[in-house]
Amino acid sequence: MTPNPASPLPPPTERRRLREAGSLTQDQLAERLGIPGRTVHAWETGRTTPRGRRREAYVALLAELSRVEAKVTDRPDKHPALPEPAPAAAPLTPAQAFDALYGFCAPALVRQAYLLCGRRGLASESVERAFQLAWQRWPEVAVDRDPAGWVRATAYEYALSPWHRLRPSHRHPEPPPRDADDRALQDVLLELPPPYRRTLLLHDGVGLGLPETAAETEASTPATAGRLLHAREVIAGRLPELADPPVLHRRLAELASAERLNPPGPPAVRTDGERRSRFWTRTAIASTVALIGATTFTLRTAPTHYEPPVPAGVRVQGVPPRVALGPLSQEETRLRTKLRRAAAHGPERLLPVSR
């Protein structure tokens, strides 16, 4: 069948980039198109090319992803191979662009964070905090080449933070998944070290390539490949039926979709983020004022000149040392005898007489 000239199709690498920018897995995109997940993988690697109605639906979905990405980043440039969308009546405000990014990425990010930490509340909190930080830095995030990846990396780092284990809410385990196979897969995932777990999720779960996974995890490509192979070996040793990467990819998507995790609405996230930002700003101002006050008080009360410390006591010269009582010398004995005899004579002295 001759390709329809009215439906231009971007190159395979651009198809994959648009899907990743939308935080969609291959299975999720295939579910929206009603096709098998391996078909999307073949399209993104260039082994096959969609035709007929599948091509039309695929082109329309990629065009939608491109429009959402252009709205989020607020950039007029589009991929030349995609059909140009109709010009907007008015440019999006920052709040509208943020809401578009949140609505497009938050549901998938919550499920991915749940695979990382195994806690439903922490998964929602991680995504919420990541978007709050994105709203605080929106001028920076809006012009980023991959705003969805920026938020994803922030949510992953928060979900894997080791400080969460000190929180009182984490002293009690959460109920495991209902399905036995899901429980077994989750147990194996949580036994992996956090860097290995994150690498496996990005590569086999989200569908990023090895260089992109290495860049997002801030590791070299050989180190990322070693982590990925080790994680696959551990999972295959415990669950032999998941030794095939496509099967593991499907099971990760099923495990993430089994939990009903609904993040809060974007207005609530923006409001909470602004409230949190005001709180920490006021705290920083109060701390600065207290520091300035303490410094001023110290300067007011501090001595203006150097006062040497009082030295330790020294022995005074010229004073004879005190002697303890002891036997009288011969001269002192004669003097005492003389004084006692002289006291009995003379009109000026009285001598007591015992009766």
Secondary structure by P-SEA (a helix, b strand, c coil): cccccccccccaaaaaaaaaaacccaaaaaaaacccaaaaaaaaaccccccaaaaaaaaaaaaaaaaaaaaaaccccccccccccccccccccaaaaaaaaaaacaaaaaaaaaaacccaaaaaaaaaaaaaaaaaaaaaaaacccaaaaaaaaaaaaaacccccccccccccccccccaaaaaaaaaaaaccaaaaaaaaaaccccccaaaaaaaacccaaaaaaaaaaaaaaaaaaccccccaaaaaaaaaaaaaccccccccaaaaaaaaaaaaaaaaaaaaaaaaaaaaaaaaaaaacccccccccccbbbbcccccccccccccaaaaaaaaaaaaaaaccccbbbbbcc
